[in-house]
Amino acid sequence: MFSPKKLLLATALAAATLSAAGTTWAKDLTIGLAVANLQADFFNQIKQSVEAEGKAKGIKVITVDAQGNSSTQVSQIEDLITRQIDVLIYIPAGATAAGVPVKAAKAAGIPVIAVDRNAPDAPGDTFIASDSVAGAKTLAEYVGKITDGKGRIAILQGQLGTTPENDRAKGFEEGLKAFPDLKVVAQQPAEWAQDKGFAVAQDLLQRDPNITVFFGRADAMALGAAQAVKVGNLDHKVVVVGFDGDVAGLKAVQSGVLNATMTQQTQKMGRLAVASAIDLKAGKDVPKEQLLPTVLTTKDNVAPFLQQHP
């Protein structure tokens, strides 16, 4: 298990290594950055990191925001291709039609770096993400520990079919195997959004007021669930956990609104994506999958992440 201090040190060292790489190929390089939805802090962190790293290396970065719409994203990437980008950094807006931009870019000879989500029918040249399976398993084990292995769990799902939703489902299920009296009694999509998380959690509590744990598969949904628990005037404590380590999520952990989250290395993802873009354009071998560890974050260790996000 990484500690926040060790993780931040490792991130700093990795950043220094990446900044020394690929200087020659960075010149005159144009990267197209297609982001799923910049309303989400998670994607904004990656965008900021890619743009900052690009600026440091003299790389032109053209950023487009699909605002959560797959068809919009397809059109945006078609436009990026006509603008003759050298490399595409791609965060799919959803599972629907996710492979279309990859196929279009590859047909134009443009390498594709998929971040956070990969298109199963047309994967990118490399895939950069958190190890969500391992992270969600760790989170389930934490929930089992603080609940003494007993309770009724409700899960707020993200976009069905997307990589993070699938992987977090798998990992959480694996982690719960050690706690047979901790049962998932409900799960429903809330599309990664806080307002939908609130509405879905309220509905689930009305149907089953004995829910004792909410797992929002993103911090935004967990915050919505926490709000629903607060206004529900329940006669028992409800554990609420999230995933991402968004700034709002980290602040909620610090204040006790959320019991825990899994902090992702969003800044490092951005830097790694730029380094991979340089290497791919230079014809170098890049691993097909580059998974980064997450950190179980509670009130006890949240402070360093609020000071500097990894």
Secondary structure, DSSP 8 states (H G I E B T S, - for coil): ---HHHHHHHHHHHHHHHHTS-HHHHTT-EEEEEES-TTSHHHHHHHHHHHHHHHHHT-EEEEEE-TT-HHHHHHHHHHHHHTT-SEEEE--S-STTTHHHHHHHHHTT--EEEES---TTS--SEEEEE-HHHHHHHHHHHHHHHTTT-EEEEEEE-STTSHHHHHHHHHHHHHHTT-TTEEEEEEEE-TT-HHHHHHHHHHHHHH-TT--EEEESSHHHHHHHHHHHHHTT-SS--EEE-SB--HHHHHHHHHTSSSBEEE--HHHHHHHHHHHHHHHHTT----SEEEE--EEE-TTT-HHHHHS--
